[in-house]
């Protein structure tokens, strides 16, 4: 099981109420917890808008707690308490409101160790019991998942890593975005929008060396490849796209996209994070309905 530690804390703060409910025990690592983590991570990876960067130099409690946890100086529960308590303090100081639960997870994957901080909320639902009675209960509202942060703890200790934090804002987070970014001590170091635009500009220039219809098809397939990578939470390597579409190439100046880039745009990043919004204009949909 990749999950090593997991805990849920409750936090509700508004003008009339401050309720911090800290859990002193880790969650039992069972199928329900695995399902919760899986569904939250799936929502996180599926979001088209994310921010990528590092901790800044402000020395926020979040970075201190994660680094201390990584160095085995404090326990997982102690680190989680520090993080939620510091967040509650910041919210109160800035007169911001929030309501819900915070899932904190530490996991080990092939790519390294990861720390997750994710907000979710509950909603009231009705169910039919085995005695055919109607019973009201509270369930997790997966349609309104909130803020989520992923920290690559393995990359965190490397000096030359461009990014190791990914932030994503969810339903109803707009008022909290500045506070949450400040709370994380986050600084953005990568712009997926700019990197995607630069790459697709090169793809367009390369496709312009092909017959018109073939060039349009090449652009569309390259954009679709990037979208699929984005949905999977993966980066894009231009060499992989070049290899994938090698049979679609009918250029008069280069036999592959990778050769074209090496000759014309060698400064383009070999890997980049795709931005789905920037790719929409390269993909066309057609069809018909009853109307």
Buried (B, 14 or more C-beta within 10 A) or exposed (E): EEBBBBBBBBBBBEEEEEEBEBBEEBBEBEEEBBEBBEBBBEBBBEBBEBBBBBBBEEEBBBBBBBBBBBEEEBEBBEBBBBBBBBBBBBBEEEEBEBBBBBBBBBBBEEEBBBBBBBBBBBEEEEEEEEEEEEEEEEEBBBEBBBBBBBBBBBBBEEEEEEBBBBBBBBEBBEEBEEBBBBBBBBBBBBBBEEBBBBBBEBBBEBBEBBEEEBBBBBBBBBBEBBBEBBBEBBBBBBBBBBEEBEEBBBBEEBEBBBBBBBEEBEEBBEEBBBBBEBBEEBBEEEEEEEE
